[in-house]
Amino acid sequence: MSDAPRLLTPQQVSERIGVAVETLANRRMTGQHSPPFVRIGARIYYDAADLDRWLANLPRQRSTREKVPR
């Protein structure tokens, strides 16, 4: 078994977390509410382990009325 990170494309991340590819691109530009990513040449990838950690650390809510720190 390889210890190399499993790299996901923006399309794969989009499908996995239910956010449009365009939204991921916008978030990369602003740096707000974006999972960590790597650039290899002109391509963007997300390390699956980084994405899992990012998701695990998102604030939890009990109501849509709650204000979430960003």
C-alpha positions in Angstrom: 0.0 0.0 0.0 1.4 3.4 -1.0 1.8 6.3 1.5 1.4 8.8 -1.4 -1.5 11.2 -0.9 -4.7 10.5 -2.9 -5.2 13.6 -5.1 -8.7 14.6 -6.1 -9.7 16.8 -8.9 -12.0 19.8 -8.3 -14.8 17.8 -10.1 -14.3 14.9 -7.6 -14.4 17.3 -4.6 -17.5 19.0 -6.1 -19.3 15.7 -6.3 -18.1 14.6 -2.8 -19.1 17.7 -0.9 -22.0 19.0 -3.0 -20.4 22.3 -4.0 -20.2 23.5 -7.6 -16.7 23.4 -9.3 -17.1 27.2 -9.9 -17.7 27.8 -6.2 -14.5 25.9 -5.3 -12.7 28.1 -7.8 -14.1 31.3 -6.3 -13.2 30.1 -2.8 -9.7 29.3 -3.9 -9.4 32.9 -5.2 -10.7 34.5 -2.0 -9.1 31.9 0.4 -12.4 32.0 2.4 -14.1 28.7 3.3 -11.8 26.8 1.0 -10.3 23.3 1.6 -6.6 23.2 1.2 -5.4 22.5 -2.3 -2.2 21.9 -4.3 -1.2 23.2 -7.7 0.8 21.0 -10.0 1.6 23.0 -13.1 -1.7 24.6 -14.2 -3.8 21.9 -12.5 -5.5 22.1 -9.1 -5.8 19.0 -6.8 -7.1 18.4 -3.3 -5.4 15.8 -1.0 -8.1 13.5 0.2 -6.7 13.5 3.8 -6.6 17.3 3.8 -10.2 17.4 2.6 -11.3 15.0 5.3 -9.6 17.1 8.0 -11.1 20.3 6.6 -14.6 18.8 6.7 -14.1 17.4 10.2 -13.1 20.9 11.4 -16.0 22.8 10.0 -18.2 24.4 12.7 -21.2 22.3 13.7 -24.7 23.8 13.8 -28.0 22.8 15.4 -30.0 25.4 13.6 -29.8 27.4 10.4 -30.4 30.5 12.5 -27.0 30.1 14.3 -24.3 32.5 13.2 -21.3 30.5 12.1 -17.8 32.0 12.5 -15.9 32.1 9.1 
